[in-house]
């Protein structure tokens, strides 16, 4: 597992200022993504230390895209056995899910413009993720929720290889829905996989006290 922090597109040394963001992301990865087996392919690369965690301190969408370009190029240039996938964590920007959802169109454009279609793809997670047609507090939304807005950079070859050894890959989504519905929102919150303040205290209670955002047309 490797770490770095960026201020816009400029790489900075990993430091305590980003420690909480990385800890929260790793906790979510281990307790939810791997712990609930939401992604059967995640454990292997995590155990092997092949996930590169990046925290961008960017405060504008344009600077997030600059950091994304840098990380896409870095992943494309790195040997898969050293860096198989990258998680770009965005704690200071794109807090509104609808804005983030619109931003993903720009992400797709970046991948296309860099000539990386068919080589890399970008998945996404957001603390307010909401499937179209669901309520904000529907527990199934948690399958795509992370402590912070997060861009997941993946190798197409790794996806193809993982799917080839998991013949029922198309059932993962349905299974995840069933797992979340069975555990309920209380069970999800008990995992404590949300954002924490610098003192290590969960911020879930503060988020829960906010008004529920209106349901609008969302990316499926």
N, C-alpha and C positions, 0 to 999 in steps of 0.2 A: 504494500500500500504506500503510495507516495502522496505528498501534499504540496500545495503552493498557494500563494495568495496573489491577486492582481489588483492593481489600481487602474481601472480602465484596461488598456491592453498592455500596460507595462508590468512585467513580472517583478514581484517583490518576494523576499525571503518569507518562509512560513514563520508566523509569530503568534504570541499569546493573544493578539488582537483578533485573530481568526479562530482561536482554539475552540470557543464555544460552538461556532457554526459547524466545524468539522466533527466535534463530539456529538452534537445533535444529529448530524447526518449519519454518522456511523451507528449510533444507537438505533435510529429508524431502520437502517439497513439490516442490522443484526436482529432486532426484535420483530420487525414487521415484514420486511421483504423476504428475509431468510427465515426468520422464526415462524412465520405463518405460511411459508413456502409460496408466497405470492408470485415469485419468479423462480422456478426450479433451476435456472441457469446461473443465479447470482452467487450461490455459495462457493462454487468452485473458484471463480476469479477472485472472490474476497479472501478465501483461505490462502490462495497462491500470492496474494499481494499485488494483483494485476489491475486494481482499480486506482486510478489517479483522481484524487479529490482536489478540486480547485475552488477557492473562494474568491469571487470578484467583488471588490469594494466599490464598483461602479454605481453611480446614482442616476444614470440616464440610460435609456434603451440603446442609444447609439454607442455608448461605451460598453454596454453588455455585448453588443454585436462585435465590437472590436476584440473583446476578450474571447468571444466564441471563435472568431477567425483564427486567433492565435492557437487556441486549444485544438481546433479541428486539424490545423496543420501539424501541430505537435503529435497528435494521435496518429495521423497518417504517416508521419515520418518514423515513429517509434516501432520497435519490434513488438509483435503481439504478445510474446512471452514475457515482455517487460511491462508493457502497458496495453492491456486488452480493451479497456473502456475508461471513460472519463465522466465524472460528475462535476458539473459546473454549478456551484451554489451561489445564489444571487440574493443576499440578505437585505440589501439597501435599495432595491428597485423592483418595479413590477409587482407590487403588493396586491393590486386589484386583479382578480382572476380574469375578468373580461379584457383588461388591458393586456395581460399576459397571453391570453388566448389569441388576440389580434397580433401580438408580437411574433407568434409562432410562424406566421406567414413570412415575416422578414427572415426568420431563421431558415426556412426552406429556401428562400432566395439566396442566402449566403452559401448554403451547401451546393446549390446549382451553380452559382457564379464561380465558386472555387473548383468546379469540375469534379466534385467528390460524390455526385450521385452514383449509386451502385457500389460505392466503396465504404462510405460512412452514412449513417443516418442519425437523426436527433429525436429522442423521445423526451417527454417532459413530465414534471410533477409540480404540484402547487398546493400550498396549505388550504386554499379555498376551492380546490378542484370540484367541479360539479358537472355530472353528466346532463345532457339536455333532457328535459322532462322529469327531472328529479328535484326533490326539495333539498335545500342546502344541508339539512341535518340528516339526510339519508346516509346510512352507514356505508353503503356500497361505494359512495364517492371516495371513501378512504383508500380504496385500492390505488388511487392515483394521487394521493396526498403525501406531501413530504413536509418537513419542518419549515423549509424556505422554498421560494421559487427555484427550481432546479432543472438544468438541461442535462440530459443523459446522452453522451456521445457513444455510439456503438459502431462496431465493424460489421458490415454486411456478411462477411465471410464467417465471423463468429456466430452470428445469428443462424445462418444456414447450417453450420456444423452442429449447433445445439439442437436445432429442430430435427435434424436427421437422426439424433439419438434419443429423441423424445417424440415417439410416434403420435402421441395424443396432444400435441401442442395446442391444437385448436380448442381443447377443452379447458385450458388454463383460465380463461376469462370467466366462464360459467362457474368453475370451481371456486374462484376467488370471491365471486358474488355470494356463493353459498356460505363460505367461511365467514365473511363479514356479517352476513345476516344472522348467522348462528351466534356469533359472539356479541353482537349489538354494539351500540355506541358506547355504553358503559365499559364493555370489555376492551374496546379500542382505546378509550381514554386511559384505562388502567395500564396499558403498555407504556405510557409516558413517552411517546415518540414525537412530541411536538417541539416547538422552540422553547429554549430556556434563556433566562437572563444571565448576566455575567456571574451571578452568585449561584447558578445551578438550579434556580427555582423554575418550575414549569410555568409557562405563560398561558397554559390552556384555560385557566379560570378566567383570566382577563379577556381572552378571545370569546369565551362562552357568554360573557356578560354583554357583548356587543349585540346590536340588533341584527337579525338574520337578513342578509342582503336579498334583494328581489331576484326571482328567477327570470333569467333572460335567455335569449338564444345562445347556446354555448357550442364549442367545438366538440364533436363526438369522437 
